Amino acid sequence: MKRVLIVATNGFEQSELMQPKQMLEEAGAETIVASLEDGEIKGWEDGDWGESVPVDLTIDEVSVGDYHALLLPGGQMNPDILRMEESVINLIKEFDNAGKPIAAICHAPWLLIEADLVDGKTVTGWPSIRTDLENAGGEVIDARVAVDGNIITSRNPNDVPAFTEALMDATTISSEADRVLENA
């Protein structure tokens, strides 16, 4: 079973965590939510606080070797808080050094900038961070999904299905699920 680590904190965009999590689990993957502290983290939806999600592990409890991919949901608050945390940036760098897929949507590519992973990559993101991505050396495109090596980026909640499919393709989650269904 493929395991996908989701790193988020309070203020994550509700749909950008919940929908990929559900799609991944329906495809047969295990998802684990890691955050800065134990307990729950609260989403942001339509200009107000949304649902809470239980935290499975804190960032310092994560071992990159236990996971096949990293998912970074957006929202404005969530990645802005996380990009100031050295432990989070180091974790993202570890996933990259291991060559594992890193999927960042909306404002989450800010985390990729902080981890020095954008230079020379084709990327996309929320319109207000595109200048930041360009300034970090990224080749910015306006597309539902940009895949460059192990880096997967997307623009907004409307892109979640394509974003999640790209992550599943990168980790062969969808093809494994298909084999399970064929053999059932």
N, C-alpha and C positions, 0 to 999 in steps of 0.2 A: 504494500500500500504506500502510495506517495504521501509525503507529509509536507504541508505548506505552512510556513510561519507567517503570521500576520502581526505586524508591529504597528501599534496605534496608542493614542492616549485620548484624554477627554477632548471633545471637539472634532472627532473624526466625522467625515461626511457619512451619514447613516447608510445611504445606498451603496457607497463605495467600499464599505466593509461587509455589510450584510448580504448583498446580492452575490458578490464573488464567493464569499464563504459558502453560501447555499449551493451555488452552481458547482463549486469544487467538491463539496460533500456529496451532492447528487451524482457526480461523475466517479465517485469512489475514493476520493482523497480524504485524508485526515487534516483538519485545520487546527492550529494552535494559536491562541491570541497571547502575545507578550506585550507588556507595558512597563512603565517606570515603577509602578507600585502594584501590590496585590489588590484584590477586591474586584471592582467593576470600573469600567470606563463608560462615559456617556457620549452618545452620538449627537450630532447637530443635524437638524432637518427642517427645511423651510423657515429658516430664520429663528429657530428656537431649539431648545434641548430636545433630543429624541430619546430613543431607547438606550438602555444600558446593556453592556456585553460583559460577561464574566472574563476575568483575566486568568489564563491558565498558568502563566509563568511570568516572572519579572525578567527584564533584559539580562541581568547578571546571571540568571539561571539557564540561559540558552546556550546550547552547543550547536554550532553550525553544522557539524557532521550528522546531526539527527534529522536534518531537513533537506528536501529536494529543491525548494524554491522559497523566495521571500516576496510577500505581498505588502505593499505600502499604500494604504488608502489615503485619500486626500482630505479635503476640507481645508479651510484656511488656518484654523487654530492648531489642529493636530500636527502637521508637519513643521509649523513655525516653532512649536514647543520642542518637538523632537530634534530638530536640527541644532539645538543648543546643548544637546546631551552627548557628550563624548562617547559614552558607552553605546549609544544607538548608532552613531556614525562609524565607530569601530566595527560594530556588528555588520553593518552594510558593507564595509570594506572587506570583511572576512568572507561574506557570501560572494563578492566579486572575485576575490583572490582564489576561491574554490571553483570559480567558473559556473556558479549556480545562477539560474534565472532570478532576476530582480525586477518585479513589476511595480511601477509607480504611476498613480493616476492623479489628475487634477493638479493640486498644489504639491503633491508628494515628490515630484522631481526636484523640489528644493533640497530634499535630503540627498539626492544624487549629486547635486552641485556641491553640497557641503562635504561629501565623501570623495570629491574630485573624480567623478565617474562620467561626466558629461563631455569633456573635451574630446572632439573628434567623432562624437556619436551623433547619429540622426535621432532626434527626440521630438516629442510634442508635450503639451501640457495646457493648463488653464491659460487663457489669453494674457492675464496680468503677470504671469511669470515667464513669458516667452522671451522678453528682453534679458531676464536673468539667465535663462538657458543659453541665449546667444553670447552673452558676456562671459559665460563659463566655457565657451568654445564649442557649443553644440550647434549642429545643423538642424534648425527648427523647421518642422513642417506642420501643416494644419491637416491632420488625418486622425481618424478614429483611434488608430494604433500605429506606433512606430516601434519596430523591432530592429535592434542593432546589436548583434552578438547576444550576450546574456541580458541586455537591458531592454525592457519592455515599458513603453510609456503610452499614456492615453490622456485625453483632454478633460472629460467631464462625465457626470453620471449617465448620460445618454449612451456613452461608449462602453459601459460596463460589460455588456454581453461580448462584444468583440475583444475587449481587453482580457476578459477571463478566458475566452477561447484561445487567445494567443499564449497566455500563461499555461493553459492545459496542453497546448501543442508543444511548448518548450520543455515541458516535463513529462510528456507522453501520457498524461493522465487520461485524456479522452480515448486514446487507442487502447490503453489497458482496460478501461471500462467497457469498450466495445468487445474486447476479447472475452471478458467475463460474461457479458450478455449473450454472446454467440455460443458459449459453452454451457449456458444455463438450461 
